[in-house]
Amino acid sequence: MPRSADQDQRLRRYWDKHARSYDQQMGFFDRHLFHDSRQWICSKAVGNVLEAAVGTGLNLAHYPDEVRLTGIEWSPTMLDLARRHAEHLGRSVDLRLGDAQALQFPDDRFDTVVCTFSLCAIPDDRKALHEMARVLRPGGLLLLADHVEATGWYARAAQRLLELVTIPVGGEHFRRRPLTHLTAMGFIIEGHERFTLGIVERLAARRPTCHDLNRTRPQAQHRTVVALCPRCRRATSQASSPTPRSDPQDATRIRPSPPGASPSHTDRRRCAGRPTPDRTHSAPSL
């Protein structure tokens, strides 16, 4: 269901109100539930890094010194606290007011995207994940940590009861599973840990390149190529069309390559230097 401007403002006021006590609350959870998840996540970040929903900046101290860091936050009050954290640490960070569901960055901008303990409170977590995938370059790393649906039935029942209060009040969800969505989006899971009754989950997932998708289940992955590699969309959608073409110009434009052949110079330009899917792997005939 699309959220309204009134809902946005109400949730923003909620997080602005709780910004001052946020570090104290999260400090308790970090010690007793999340453990070293912030260090685990941030230590893997490389290159040009975006942190979506940076909050008050609790992660800033854990990033390697050499990364170039950008952070966006929905709550103006939390963003002010993050700027103070960065100043206290002597760290140069590009901190901006923004919405993880509509990132104001071009495609393929970042080498790493980070989001910790925030997807649970983003109204449309799937839309946020797709935005993170869009701004992440092919081959880039998506690093997530959050509380998720527990493994035990009794813990899941408690989470369900909690959501009766937390969702209407602050938009806080306890039973989301980002891993499921990333797998469906074609991400390659490179690291995954789950603990504390299965409530806490942290993962490292790599956005596939066209070459990755070509090597693994090419027929099933064609639709993912369209979503993750917009520059390949035209060629991929033509190759996946179930309607036979009789136009000889069309046949010339998408002429199949021999198995194992490298992409042509034109294909390389279309995908900014990365291999495109092998045209011999077309959709199954109907």
C-alpha positions as CSV (number, residue, x, y, z in Angstrom):
1,M,0.0,0.0,0.0
2,P,1.5,3.4,-1.0
3,R,2.3,5.5,2.1
4,S,0.9,9.0,2.4
5,A,2.7,12.2,3.1
6,D,1.0,12.3,6.5
7,Q,2.4,8.9,7.4
8,D,5.8,10.0,6.4
9,Q,5.6,13.1,8.6
10,R,4.3,11.1,11.5
11,L,7.1,8.6,11.3
12,R,9.7,11.3,10.8
13,R,8.5,13.1,14.0
14,Y,8.6,9.8,15.8
15,W,12.3,9.2,15.0
16,D,13.2,12.9,15.6
17,K,11.6,12.5,19.1
18,H,13.6,9.4,19.9
19,A,16.9,10.5,18.4
20,R,18.4,11.8,21.7
21,S,17.9,8.4,23.4
22,Y,18.7,6.3,20.4
23,D,22.4,5.7,21.1
24,Q,21.7,4.6,24.7
25,Q,18.9,2.1,23.5
26,M,21.1,0.7,20.7
27,G,24.0,0.4,23.1
28,F,22.0,-2.1,25.2
29,F,21.0,-4.1,22.1
30,D,24.6,-4.0,20.7
31,R,25.9,-5.5,23.9
32,H,23.3,-8.2,24.5
33,L,21.8,-9.0,21.1
34,F,23.7,-7.7,18.2
35,H,27.2,-8.3,19.6
36,D,30.0,-7.3,17.1
37,S,27.6,-6.9,14.1
38,R,28.6,-3.3,13.4
39,Q,32.3,-4.2,13.3
40,W,31.5,-7.3,11.2
41,I,29.7,-5.2,8.6
42,C,31.8,-2.1,8.4
43,S,35.1,-4.0,8.3
44,K,34.1,-5.5,4.9
45,A,33.3,-2.1,3.3
46,V,35.7,-1.0,0.5
47,G,36.0,1.9,-1.9
48,N,33.1,4.3,-2.4
49,V,30.6,3.5,0.4
50,L,27.0,4.5,1.0
51,E,25.4,3.9,4.3
52,A,21.6,4.0,3.9
53,A,19.8,5.2,7.0
54,V,23.0,6.2,8.8
55,G,21.0,7.2,11.9
56,T,23.1,8.9,14.6
57,G,26.3,7.6,13.1
58,L,27.0,4.7,15.3
59,N,28.8,2.9,12.5
60,L,31.2,5.7,11.6
61,A,33.9,4.6,14.1
62,H,34.0,1.1,12.6
63,Y,34.8,1.8,8.9
64,P,38.3,1.4,7.5
65,D,40.1,4.8,7.2
66,E,40.6,4.4,3.5
67,V,36.9,4.2,2.4
68,R,35.1,7.2,1.0
69,L,31.9,7.4,3.0
70,T,28.5,8.9,2.2
71,G,25.5,8.6,4.5
72,I,21.8,9.4,4.1
73,E,19.2,9.7,6.8
74,W,15.5,10.4,6.9
75,S,15.4,12.1,10.3
76,P,16.9,15.6,10.4
77,T,17.5,15.3,14.1
78,M,19.4,12.0,13.7
79,L,21.4,13.5,10.8
80,D,22.5,16.4,13.0
81,L,23.7,13.9,15.6
82,A,25.6,11.9,12.9
83,R,27.4,15.1,11.8
84,R,28.5,15.7,15.4
85,H,29.7,12.1,15.6
86,A,31.7,12.5,12.4
87,E,33.2,15.8,13.7
88,H,34.1,14.2,17.0
89,L,35.9,11.3,15.2
90,G,37.6,13.7,12.8
91,R,36.1,11.8,9.9
92,S,35.2,13.3,6.6
93,V,31.7,12.0,5.7
94,D,29.2,13.3,3.1
95,L,26.0,13.2,5.2
96,R,22.8,14.1,3.5
97,L,19.1,14.2,4.2
98,G,17.5,11.5,2.1
99,D,15.1,8.5,1.8
100,A,16.4,5.0,1.3
101,Q,13.3,4.2,-0.8
102,A,14.3,6.9,-3.3
103,L,18.0,7.4,-3.4
104,Q,19.2,10.6,-5.1
105,F,22.3,8.9,-6.7
106,P,22.9,7.7,-10.3
107,D,23.1,4.0,-11.1
108,D,26.3,2.0,-10.3
109,R,27.6,4.8,-8.1
110,F,29.0,2.8,-5.1
111,D,31.4,-0.1,-4.5
112,T,29.7,-0.9,-1.1
113,V,26.2,-0.2,0.3
114,V,25.6,-0.7,4.1
115,C,22.4,-0.8,6.1
116,T,22.3,-1.9,9.7
117,F,19.3,-2.3,11.9
118,S,17.2,0.1,9.8
119,L,15.4,-2.0,7.1
120,C,13.1,-3.1,10.0
121,A,11.8,0.5,10.2
122,I,11.8,1.6,6.5
123,P,8.2,1.5,5.3
124,D,8.8,-0.3,2.1
125,D,11.9,-2.5,2.7
126,R,11.7,-4.2,-0.8
127,K,11.8,-0.8,-2.5
128,A,14.8,0.2,-0.4
129,L,16.6,-3.0,-1.3
130,H,16.0,-2.4,-5.0
131,E,17.3,1.2,-4.7
132,M,20.4,-0.1,-2.9
133,A,20.9,-2.6,-5.7
134,R,20.5,0.2,-8.3
135,V,23.2,2.5,-6.9
136,L,25.5,-0.5,-6.3
137,R,27.9,-1.2,-9.2
138,P,27.8,-4.7,-10.6
139,G,30.2,-6.8,-8.6
140,G,29.7,-4.4,-5.6
141,L,29.0,-5.5,-2.0
142,L,25.7,-5.1,-0.1
143,L,26.2,-5.4,3.7
144,L,23.1,-5.8,5.9
145,A,22.5,-6.5,9.6
146,D,19.1,-6.5,11.2
147,H,16.7,-8.3,13.6
148,V,14.6,-10.7,11.6
149,E,12.0,-13.4,12.1
150,A,13.2,-15.8,14.8
151,T,13.7,-19.5,14.3
152,G,11.7,-20.7,17.3
153,W,7.9,-20.6,17.2
154,Y,7.7,-19.1,20.7
155,A,10.0,-16.2,19.7
156,R,8.1,-15.7,16.4
157,A,4.8,-15.5,18.4
158,A,6.4,-12.9,20.7
159,Q,7.5,-10.9,17.7
160,R,4.0,-11.0,16.2
161,L,2.6,-9.6,19.4
162,L,5.2,-6.9,19.6
163,E,4.4,-5.8,16.0
164,L,0.8,-5.1,17.0
165,V,2.2,-2.1,18.9
166,T,5.5,-1.3,17.2
167,I,4.2,-1.1,13.6
168,P,1.4,1.4,14.2
169,V,3.5,3.5,16.6
170,G,6.9,3.7,14.9
171,G,6.8,1.5,11.8
172,E,9.0,-1.1,13.5
173,H,8.9,-4.6,12.0
174,F,10.4,-7.7,13.6
175,R,9.7,-10.5,11.1
176,R,11.2,-9.2,7.8
177,R,13.8,-11.4,5.9
178,P,16.0,-9.3,3.6
179,L,17.9,-12.5,2.7
180,T,14.9,-13.9,0.9
181,H,14.5,-10.8,-1.2
182,L,18.1,-10.6,-2.1
183,T,18.2,-14.2,-3.2
184,A,15.1,-13.5,-5.4
185,M,16.9,-10.5,-6.9
186,G,19.9,-12.7,-8.0
187,F,22.4,-11.5,-5.4
188,I,25.3,-13.8,-4.6
189,I,25.5,-14.5,-0.8
190,E,29.1,-14.5,0.2
191,G,28.7,-14.4,4.0
192,H,25.8,-15.1,6.3
193,E,25.4,-15.5,10.1
194,R,22.3,-15.8,12.2
195,F,22.3,-16.0,16.0
196,T,20.4,-15.0,19.2
197,L,17.5,-17.4,18.6
198,G,17.8,-16.6,14.9
199,I,16.6,-13.1,15.7
200,V,19.8,-11.3,14.5
201,E,21.0,-11.8,10.9
202,R,24.0,-10.3,9.1
203,L,25.0,-10.9,5.6
204,A,27.3,-9.9,2.8
205,A,25.8,-10.2,-0.7
206,R,27.4,-9.3,-4.0
207,R,25.5,-7.8,-6.9
208,P,26.0,-10.1,-9.9
209,T,27.6,-8.9,-13.1
210,C,26.2,-10.0,-16.4
211,H,29.0,-12.5,-16.6
212,D,27.9,-14.1,-13.3
213,L,24.3,-14.4,-14.5
214,N,25.6,-15.8,-17.8
215,R,27.5,-18.6,-16.0
216,T,24.8,-19.6,-13.6
217,R,21.3,-20.7,-14.8
218,P,21.3,-18.3,-17.8
219,Q,17.7,-19.1,-18.9
220,A,16.2,-18.5,-15.4
221,Q,18.3,-15.4,-14.8
222,H,17.4,-13.4,-17.9
223,R,14.7,-11.4,-16.1
224,T,17.1,-10.5,-13.3
225,V,19.6,-9.2,-15.9
226,V,16.9,-6.8,-17.1
227,A,16.4,-5.5,-13.5
228,L,20.0,-5.3,-12.5
229,C,21.7,-4.2,-15.7
230,P,19.6,-1.5,-17.4
231,R,22.2,-1.0,-20.1
232,C,21.6,-4.6,-21.3
233,R,17.8,-4.2,-21.1
234,R,17.1,-3.9,-24.8
235,A,19.3,-6.8,-26.0
236,T,18.1,-9.0,-23.1
237,S,14.4,-8.3,-23.6
238,Q,14.7,-9.0,-27.3
239,A,16.5,-12.3,-26.7
240,S,13.9,-13.3,-24.1
241,S,10.9,-12.5,-26.3
242,P,8.6,-15.5,-26.7
243,T,7.3,-14.1,-30.0
244,P,9.4,-15.3,-33.0
245,R,10.7,-12.6,-35.3
246,S,10.8,-12.7,-39.0
247,D,12.5,-9.3,-39.6
248,P,16.0,-10.1,-40.9
249,Q,17.3,-6.8,-39.4
250,D,16.2,-8.0,-35.9
251,A,17.9,-11.3,-36.4
252,T,21.1,-9.4,-37.4
253,R,20.9,-7.1,-34.4
254,I,20.8,-9.9,-31.9
255,R,22.8,-12.5,-33.8
256,P,23.7,-15.3,-31.4
257,S,27.3,-15.8,-30.3
258,P,28.9,-19.3,-30.2
259,P,29.0,-20.9,-26.8
260,G,32.0,-19.6,-24.8
261,A,32.6,-16.7,-27.2
262,S,33.6,-13.3,-25.6
263,P,31.2,-10.3,-26.1
264,S,31.7,-8.0,-29.1
265,H,33.1,-4.5,-28.8
266,T,29.6,-3.1,-29.1
267,D,28.4,-5.3,-26.3
268,R,31.3,-4.2,-24.1
269,R,30.3,-0.5,-24.7
270,R,26.7,-1.3,-23.8
271,C,27.6,-2.7,-20.4
272,A,30.4,-0.4,-19.5
273,G,33.2,-2.9,-19.8
274,R,31.4,-5.9,-18.4
275,P,30.4,-9.0,-20.3
276,T,26.8,-9.2,-21.4
277,P,24.7,-12.4,-21.3
278,D,25.4,-14.9,-24.0
279,R,22.7,-14.5,-26.7
280,T,22.7,-18.3,-27.2
281,H,20.8,-18.6,-23.8
282,S,17.4,-17.4,-24.9
283,A,14.1,-17.9,-23.2
284,P,12.6,-21.4,-23.5
285,S,10.4,-21.7,-26.5
286,L,6.6,-21.9,-25.9
